C-alpha cells in the first residue's frame, strides 16, 4: 500500500474524505513536462515587479510593511505557475495584458509608468468590475483576473513573515488556549491562535 492509499483509507475511517487531498499530497506542483498556460508561466523579473506593484497598490507600506516588503510578487508567480490549472493560468496571463490595456486606455500609459494615484484609481475601477462580474458569473465560469490578483496579494501578504508578525498580532509560541479574549478597538487581528 502506498502513502496516498493509506491517507485515503484513514480519511474514510475518520468519517469522510479530506478535501483537497490531491493538492495536499502532490504539494501543489504541476507536472514539469506539462505545457502550462499556452504562453508559459516562466515569469520574468519585470513580471514579478509588475505583480509587486499591483500588490503594493493594494497593500501599501504604512506603519507596517507593504506587499513589496513581503515579496508578494514572487509568491504570486510561484502559485500561478505551480498551483493554478491551465484554465486559471490563461485567465491570469490574459489578465496581465488586460490590466495594462485598461491602464493605457485610462491613463495613456502602462500600469508601471502610471503615477501611484493613477494606479490606485485604476485598481479601484477593476475591483468594481470584478465584483460585478463575480455577482453574475456562472458556476463554470472562471474567476475575474483581478479577483485572482487581489486574492493572491492578500494570501501572500498575510502568510508572509512581515505580514504575520508586523501587520497582525503574533506570538511565536502561544501559551494556553484562551477561547475568549477581550477585543479593544484598534487591536490587530491575530496571526496565531
Order of alpha helices (4+ residues) and beta strands (2+ residues): alpha-alpha-alpha-alpha-alpha-alpha-alpha
